[in-house]
Amino acid sequence: MSHRHNERQAWGYALLTVLLWSTVATAFKLSLRYFAPAQLLLVAASTSVLLLGGLLAWRGQLVAAWHSLRTRPGHFVLLGSMNPALYYLLLFEAYARLPAQQAQAINYTWAIALSLLAVPFLGQRLRRRDLLAIVLAYLGALTIATRGQLLSLQFDSPLGVLLALASTLIWAGYWLLNARQQDDPVLSLFLTFVCSLPLIAAACALLADFRLLAWQGWAGAIYVGLFEMGIAFVCWLHALRLTLHAARISNLVFLSPFLSLLLLRWLVGEPIAAATPIGLLLIISALLLQQIRARK
């Protein structure tokens, strides 16, 4: 009975996480109407720091966090410079230049970027299944970015596509560095976000300014900080800890981009190109191929 109850809770947390992740592309796009990418990141990351810090205070772990920071300051500064500082700055800049459906879809190829980076950094080999997954994923991203006109190679914003692809490499690199750490994940995320704030503030000063006047921008940035960077992460951790079937739970993630397309259509008014669902199916097929290999 207890196990069933835990599985039910795990699925509840996982479904909530997927619903939250489905809203973030819409939140990004709406917020960027009022804030520059660096401004959005500054407010969102600050919100996440307050949320995660409050959670650690409730757990009585703030002293432990301080000791971890004193022990390895360079480690957390490096992680914080990658995520959230550089990763979200590149991602928000991509969202500012591209239709959200394109930026979001390209962002979903980060797991493929991870398998590519694992070759030089972890000494792993690419198998045939990996190569097929890579081809499918990037073919899907190309299909979406060119609106199905693959041979023309005409993009809405070539720079936006490059920024979105670069963000996947940064995110994959962050996870490679973070994979073998034994720290509590909430504590580690809190410290990386704290260490990122001076870098994000400097980016805001260089690329934008601190005139954050639009309440709509504040509302969107706080939403992103609470749900994309904070609550969704904590809910996902709970789901994985409560379940004995992590692979089944993880498959729910593939619902997120399709739900996100509906929200973009209804709330942002962004017409969904016919090529977008086709490209997403190619990307998700690639990710499923990777999961099959991981289970074997």
Sequence and secondary structure as in RCSB ss.txt:
>XXXX:A:sequence
MSHRHNERQAWGYALLTVLLWSTVATAFKLSLRYFAPAQLLLVAASTSVLLLGGLLAWRGQLVAAWHSLRTRPGH
FVLLGSMNPALYYLLLFEAYARLPAQQAQAINYTWAIALSLLAVPFLGQRLRRRDLLAIVLAYLGALTIATRGQL
LSLQFDSPLGVLLALASTLIWAGYWLLNARQQDDPVLSLFLTFVCSLPLIAAACALLADFRLLAWQGWAGAIYVG
LFEMGIAFVCWLHALRLTLHAARISNLVFLSPFLSLLLLRWLVGEPIAAATPIGLLLIISALLLQQIRARK
>XXXX:A:secstr
 HHHHHHHHHHHHHHHHHHHHHHHHHHHHHHTTTS HHHHHHHHHHHHHHHHHHHHHHHT HHHHHHHHHH HHH
HHHHHIIIIIIHHHHHHHHHHHS HHHHHHHHTTHHHHHHHHHHHHH     HHHHHHHHHHHHHHHHHHTTT T
TTT  S HHHHHHHHHHHHHHHHHHHHHTT  S HHHHHHHHHHHHHHHHHHHHHHHS S    HHHHHHHHHII
IIIIIIHHHHHHHHHHH S HHHHHHGGGGHHHHHHHHIIIII     THHHHHHHHHHHHHHHHHHHHH 
